[in-house]
Amino acid sequence: MVNEKAMTLSVRGLKVNLPDGRVLIDGVDLDIGAGEVVVLLGGSGAGKSTFARVLFERDELDAAGFDVMAANLDLDR
């Protein structure tokens, strides 16, 4: 039996700034439940890859000098 709580993603108030202060992502709230499929859709430069990197490659993003802030970034696996 799979624990569904262990397969959820919850993000509250996500904000990502460049070292020069420019805002890349501002105020994202997101909940993805177990078994849900989500598509990030947007034009070139809209922040799709940056958003994915924040969620799944946080160490690499921090090393690149991005400032990542969130009221709640809960990545239960």
C-alpha positions in Angstrom: 0.0 0.0 0.0 1.4 3.4 -1.0 1.2 6.3 1.5 -0.5 9.1 -0.5 0.7 11.8 1.8 4.3 10.8 0.8 3.4 11.6 -2.8 2.2 15.2 -2.6 3.7 18.6 -3.4 2.7 21.8 -1.7 4.2 25.3 -2.4 3.1 28.6 -0.7 4.3 32.1 -1.6 7.3 31.0 -3.7 9.5 33.9 -4.8 12.8 33.7 -6.7 15.1 36.7 -7.2 18.3 37.1 -9.2 21.4 38.4 -7.3 20.7 41.9 -8.8 17.3 41.9 -7.2 15.2 41.2 -10.3 12.2 39.1 -9.5 11.8 35.9 -11.6 8.9 34.2 -9.8 6.6 36.0 -7.4 4.0 34.6 -5.1 3.3 31.1 -6.5 0.9 28.8 -4.6 0.6 25.2 -5.8 -0.8 21.9 -4.6 -0.2 18.7 -6.5 -1.8 15.5 -5.2 -0.9 11.9 -5.6 -1.5 10.7 -9.2 -2.2 14.2 -10.6 -0.5 15.3 -13.8 0.6 18.9 -14.1 1.8 20.8 -17.2 3.8 24.0 -17.0 2.8 26.1 -20.0 4.1 29.4 -21.0 6.1 31.4 -23.5 9.9 31.5 -23.8 11.4 33.2 -20.7 8.2 32.8 -18.6 10.0 30.9 -15.8 9.0 27.3 -16.5 12.5 25.9 -16.2 13.3 28.1 -13.2 10.2 26.9 -11.4 11.1 23.3 -12.0 14.7 23.9 -10.9 13.5 25.4 -7.6 11.4 22.3 -6.9 13.9 19.6 -8.0 17.4 21.1 -8.1 17.4 23.4 -5.2 21.1 22.9 -4.3 22.2 23.8 -7.8 20.0 26.9 -7.8 21.3 28.1 -4.5 24.9 27.7 -5.8 24.0 29.8 -8.8 23.2 32.7 -6.6 19.4 32.7 -6.8 17.5 33.8 -3.7 14.6 31.4 -3.1 12.0 32.3 -0.5 8.8 30.5 0.4 6.4 30.6 3.3 6.0 26.9 2.9 7.9 24.6 0.5 6.8 21.1 1.4 8.3 18.3 -0.7 7.0 15.1 0.9 8.2 12.0 -1.0 
